[in-house]
Amino acid sequence: MALASICISVFITILILKRKYDKRLSDFQDSVLKKQRDEVQNIYQTMRAWRHDYHNHMQAIKALLSMGKKEELSDYLDNLEKDLDCIDIAIRTGNVGLDAILSSKVSIARKNLIDVNCTAKVPQELTVSDVHLCAIVGNLMDNAIEACEKMKKDAPNLPRFIRVYIGLFKSQLYISVINSTKERKRRRVSELVTSKLGEHGFGLRRIDKITEKYDGYVNRKNEPGVFATEVMLPL
């Protein structure tokens, strides 16, 4: 009888803990989706504002040209180029949702002076849903940006970069995100993953859970100064 009571108590405790974890994971997913939605909305608002100012910029450029103020014109164009770099949405993957999330994350990274190189192309028909695909890529980009931002404080003299490649490989969708890190020595990936607490940790588990749902594969590699994540999803 006592053993049965203990077993019931343990079962109830496990059930409560699981529900708490599921609630935290659900809250995290909701917060991530809201964050991504806000980021995408912000970048398109910035685009609309720039387009609205287009004619004003053209008038200013013509005025500086007519007055022969070459130095002022050069400065004006330099500042204009910086603004354009911040709202660059030239990423065309073939998937509207992925276009939006990548454009948003790349824009955020570049605003924080992180060097980003992104090559992405996906087929129109995918096994993975758009929501899950964007969740994977969004979490990967968030983690990469966070790692680069930490370098600004802990290793300010080291280059900060993110390299993204998404494409087909052996009849599978291949996703690779590589970012610089402050780590100067090799560490076991398990140490790095288990040390991530809070939202970062939930993001890693979210990636793993979605990939597992589609019978995919996640590989994380750590080299001195570099962290890489590869995700393979069957088509």
ABEGO torsion letter per residue (X at the ends): XAAAAAAAAAAAAAAAAAAAAAAAAAAAAAAAAAAAAAAAAAAAAAAAAAAAAAAAAAAAAAAAAAAGBAAAAAAAAAAAAAAAAAABAABBAGBAAAAAAAAAAAAAAAAAGBBBBBBBBBBABBABBAAAAAAAAAAAAAAAAAAAAAAAAABAABBBBBBBBBBBBGGBBBBBBBBBBABABBBBAAAAAAABBEAAAAAAAAAAAAAAAAGBBBBBBBBBGBBBBBBBBBX
